[in-house]
């Protein structure tokens, strides 16, 4: 099931990912670095608040809906009550902030950010509900419709001269339309009389450490941009954001698609007490995630000069070319940590362990940014991010084994690295080529070579029921 659903989710993430590329190409041509920097800062703040205030609700829904399947109406009513309470407070605070920031365009941006926060959070709850119910088709339609609507609305408003506010307006519309089409019937299930303290207790105990973890994650994600804007200006923050977003869109799209299929299957197997299914899900998850993420990262680095030339506006290109290789590896490490090793804490119902690691990582990131940005600017910010995620991944892999064992088959990893090496040998001679045709050849050729080599060296060991020949004993048992 994981293999099948992963393919659907990958396709669901592929279309929005491609549309994000189109948006990046469009906005870097229609906006100045300063305007894009303003948009980036607003999105960083809104994304942080969305994850901090509401992200734990989505994660708790995904983790506990199978447990309360026989009381689903009560569970969903409790979830919606929590969302409504937090949303009302957030909207009131945003209104006060907008009244204080009466200078245009600050008040407009604050108001749009508030509506985006509520719409985005509600949309994520709707997505997680489809994911938890093993409905990848509905999940896909919601994701694609959001991306299409946001691009059409945001692009049109930017073209009309609304700048950063135009992108935010498009995103508000993009979140609300699919939510209304796909989830309005579920919203009607809300009944305040069904709200239960027991369910609320589960949500709170599991969600509070996750909210704090989100806080630390956003410190890591946003501190480099905020410090760059402070020390080097919004232009530098905008250029760095583009260099970060390009690999982040690509790699997170792939890794998230696999995790969307694997995590609910693991939760369901755990709740059923099916140890064999849990073991099989762990192995399939590892193979899919690493087999896709590793070549995607290396391939992105090798096609970057051509991709940047085609996709990115001229003012942004030099910074993106220089920063992308380091940031791509950092995004890979971040994704492997979040979508694989951190699952040990979530499945083992010990989110505090994940929080402790992120607190250390956030402190390290702030220290490194404070030292490296004044000396190396954007390059220093990228290096700080790479070191931080490398340390965080190592800590998560070592400490997570105490709470839930994750497989790490060295034999499988070796086969993947061999296939990646052959792919590199094929792509290096094409490194300096330019043009859409060459880019298509690079992507398809690299993927085909990697896939064929991996298939040849894997053989029967990658059958549906196969298990790793060798594992790291301190992680797998």
N, C-alpha and C positions, 0 to 999 in steps of 0.2 A: 504493500500500500504506500509506503514512503516513497518508493521510486516513482510510482504513478502520480501521486499527488505532488511530488517535487517538480515533476515536469510541468504540471498545470500551473503551479505557483511560479515557477521560473518564467513561463510564458506570461503570467499575469504581471510579473515584475518587469519583464522585458519591454513591453509596450510603454509603460510609464517611464522606464529608464531611457528609452529612445526619445520619448517626448521631452524628457529633462535635458537631453543633449540638444534637441532643437531649441528649447527655451534658453539654454545657456548660450548657444550661438546667436539667438535673436537678441537677448538682453545685453550681451557684451558688445553688440553693435548699436543698439538704440540708447543705451545708458552710458554715462561717463563713469570712470572708476569711483568717483565720489558718490554718485547716485547708487551704484551697485553696492558700495560700501554701506550706505544708509540702509538699503534693503537687507543686507547681510546682518547688520547689527540688530535690526528689528526682528528678523527671523530667528537669530540666535536667542534673543530674549524670549520670544514667543515659544520657541521650541523648548527652551528650558522650563518655562512655566507649565507648558502642556505636559511634559514628562513628570515634573515635580508634583503638580497638583492632581493630575488625572492618570498618568501612566501606570501607577500602581494599581488603579482600578482595573485597567485592561489586563494587566498581568495576573491579577487575582482572579478575574473572570475566567481566563484561560486555564489557570491552575485548578480551580475548584468547581467549575460548572459540572464536570463529570461526577464529582462526589455528591453534588446536590441535584442530580438529574431527576430524582423522584419528587423534588420540591422546586422545580425550575421557576415557576411563577413567583414564588417567594424570593428565590435567589436573584432573579432579574429585577424585581421590584426594589430589593435592598440596594442593588448596584445602582439603579437609576436614582434612588433617593439620595445616595451619597454624591453622585454626579451633580444632581440638581442643587444640593446644598452648597457644595464647593463652587459651582458655577455662578450662583447668585452672589456670593461674596466676592468672587473674582471680578464680576461685571461691575459691581458697586465700586470697588477699588479702582478699576480702570476708568470709570466715569469721573471720579475725583481727580485722577491723574490727568485726564484730558482737560478738565476745567482749569487745572493749575498750568498746564502747558498750552496756553491759549495762542501762542505764537504759531502761525502757519509755517511749515506743514507739520509741526510737532504734534498738534492736537489731532490732526487727521490721521497721522500714523499710529498714534496711541489708540484711537478709537477703532481703527481697522484691526490693529493687533488684538484688541479685546474680543472682537467678533470672530476673528480667526482662531483665537484660543478656544472659544466655546465650540465653534463648528468643527475644528480639527479634532478636539477631544471626543466629541460625540461620534464623529466618523470613525475614529480608531476603535471605539467600543463596538460599533456596528461590524467592523472588520473582524475583530477578535471573536465576536459571536459566530460569524460565519466560519471562521477557522476552527473554533472549538467544536462545532457541529459537523466537521468534515464536509464542508460545502465549498470546495475550491472554485467551482463555477461562479457562484454568487460573489465570492471574494474577488475573483478576477474582474467581473463586470464592474464592481464598485471601484476598484483600483484604476481601471482603464478609463472609466467615465470621469473620475476625478481629474486624472491627468489631462484628458482632452479638454474638459471644461475650464480648468485652471489656465491652460495654455491659450485657449481661444480668448477667454475673458481678459486675462492678464496681458497677453500680447496686444489685443485691441486697445486696451486702456493705455498701455505704454506708448503705442503708436500715436494715440490721440494727445500725448503730452503729459500724462499724469505721473510719469516717473515711477519711483518706488511704490507710491500709493496704488498705482495701477496693478502692479504684480500682486500686492496684498489683496486687493479687491477681487481679482481673478481667483485667488486661492480660497477666499471665503465662499465664493459661488461654487468652486470645484468641490469643496467638502460637503456643502449642503445639498446639492442636487442628488448625488447618488445615495446619500443618507435618507433623503425623503422617498426616493423611489424604491429602495430595497429594505428599509428598516422601519418604516412608519407603522406597519402592522404590529411589530414587536414593541414599539413604544406604547401602543395602546394597552399592552398587558400590565402596565404599571397600576398598582393598587397599594396605597400607603398602609392599608390594614394588613398587608402581607409582609411588611418589613419585619425582619427577625433579628433579635440581638445576637443570637448564636452565629448567624451568617455574618453579621457585621463584625463580630469579634474575629472570625477567621480572616476576613478581608483586612481588618486593621492590623492584626499581628503579623500577617504576611506582607502587607503593603507598606507599613511604616518604614522598615529597613530598605525596601525597594525605592521608596521616595527619596530617602537619604542617599541611596546609591545613585539615583538619577541626578541628584544635586551634585555629587562628586563627579559624575560623568560629564555633566555640562560644564563644570569648572575646567575639566581637561579639554573639552571641545571648544569652549568659547574664550578661555583666557588668552590664547595666542592672538586671536583676532582683536579682542578688546585692548590688549597691550600694544599691538601693532597700531591700532587706530590712535591710541594715546601717544605713543612714542614716535610714530612715523607718519601719522595722518590716515584719513579714511581711504585715500587712494591705495596705500599699501595693504590695508585690511581688505579692500575689495579685490585686489589682484591675488592676494593669498587665498581668499575665499574661493575664487574661481579655480585656482590650482588644487585646492582641497576637494572642491565639489566634483570635479571631473572624475577622479578615481573613486571617490566615495559613491557617486551615483552608480558607477559600473559594478564595483565589487560588492557593495552592500546589497545591491539588487539581487545578485546571484546568491550570496550567502543567506540573505533573508528568505529568499524563495525556498531554499532547502530546509531552513529551520522552521518555516511555517508548516511544512509537512511533518517533520520529525518530532517536534515538541508535543503537539497534541497526541500523537500516537504513543509516545513515551508515557505521557500522563495517564492516558487511558489504560495502558498495559500495567502501570503501577497500581492504579486504583482497582484493577481486576485481580491483582496478585499473580499475574502470568509472567513468571521469571524467564521463561524461554522467549516470549515475545519481547520482553524488555531487552534481553541480550541481543536478539536479532535487530531490534530497532537501533540500539547503540552502534552496532557494526555498520548498518546501512547508513546511518547518519554520518559517521566518520568518513566512510568511503566517498559518499556524495559530496560532502562539504569540502574535504581536502582535495579531492580529484578535480573539482571545479575551481576552487579559489586559487590554488597554486599556479596553474597555467594561466588563469585569467590575469593575475597580477604581473607575472613575467611578460606575458604577451602585451599587456597594456603599456608597460615600460618600453618595449621594443617598437611598438607602433606609435608611440607618443608624438615624435616630431611631425609625422604626417597627419595624425589626428588633430593636433593642436593647430596646424596650418589651415586645416579645413573647417574646424569647428569654432575657433576662438577669435574674437576681435583683435585687431592689430595692437591695440594698447595693452592688452593682457598677455600676449604671446610670450615675450621674453621671460617673464616671471613664471609662467606655467611650465615652459620647457625646462627651466632650471630646477623647479621645486617638485615636479611630478614624480620622478623616480623615488625620492625619499618618502613623499607623502603616500604613494601607492603601497609601499611596504608597511608603513605605519597603519594604513587602513586595513591591510590584510591581518596584521597582528591584532588590531582592535576587533575585527570581525570574528576571528577564530576564538578570541577570548569570550566575546559576548554570545556568540551563537553555538559554542561548543563547550568550552571549559567552565563557563559560568553556570551552565545547566546543572552541574553537580550541586551547587548551592540551592538552586531553585527546585530541582526534583527531590533533593534531600530535605527540603523545607527548612533551610538554614540561610536565609538571605543576609543575615548579619555578617557571615563570613565574606560574602561578596562586597558588602559595604566596607568592611575593614580594609580590604585590598584597595578599593577605590579611594578611600581617604588617604592612604599612603601614596597612591598614584597621583591624586590631585595635588598634594603637597609637593611631590617631586616635580610635577609639571610646572607649577607656579615658580618654584625655585629655578628650574632650568630656563624657563622663559625670561625671568628677571635677569638672568646672567647672560643668556645668548642673544636675545633680541637687540639690546643696545650695541652688541659687538658685531652681529652678523645679520641683523634685520630679519627679513622673511626666511632666509635660509636657517637662521638660528631657531625660529619658531618651528619650522619643519623638523629639525633635528631633535628639538625638545619633545615633540610629539612622538617621534619614532622611539626614542629611549624610554619614554613613559609607558607606551603600550607594550614594549618588549618586556619591561620589568613586571607590569601588571599581568601579562599573560603567563609568565613563569610562576608568579605567586599563585595565580588561580589554578594552574595545572597541578601544582604541588599540594596546595591546601584543600582543593576541592575533593581529592580522593578520600578524605576522611568522611565525607557525607554521602557521596554517591559515586560508584566506580564507573569511569568512562574508559572505553577501550582505546588503545593507541597502538595498533599493529605496525611494527617497524617494517615488516616485509611489504605490506601494502604501500607504506610511505616511500620505501625505496623504489618500488615500481613506478610510482608517480614521478619521483625525481628523475628517474632515467628517461621517462617519456618527455618531461619538461626539458631535459638537456638536449634531446634530439630536436625538439621544437625550436630551441634557441639556435641551434646550428643552422636550421633552415631559414630563420627570420633575420639573423644578423646580416647576411648579404643584402637584404632589402631595407636596411635601416634608413638609408638616405633617400629612398624613393619618395615621390610626392604625387598626390592626385587621388581622386576618389576610387579609380580603378585599382590602383596599387594598394590602397587601404583595404578594399574588398579582398584582394588576393592575399594580403598579409593576414587578415583575420581568418578567412576561410581556410587558407593553406596551413596556417599554424594550428588551427583547431583540428583539421583533418589529420595532420601528421601526429599530433599529440594523441588523438583518439585511437588511431591505428596502432601506434607503438604501445599504448597502454593496454589495448585489447590483446596484442600479441604476447606481452610479457605477463599478463594476468592469468590468461587461460581459465582453467576450471576453478581456480582459487577464488574467483569473484562470482561464483554461482549464487543463486538466491539463498541457499542454505549454508554457504561456506562460512568458516570462522577463521580468524587470524592464526597464522602458524606461529608467530612470535609476538609477544606483547611486552609493554613495559610493566613489570610486575607490581610497581608501586601505584599504578593507576588502574589496571584491569585485574580482575580476579575471576 
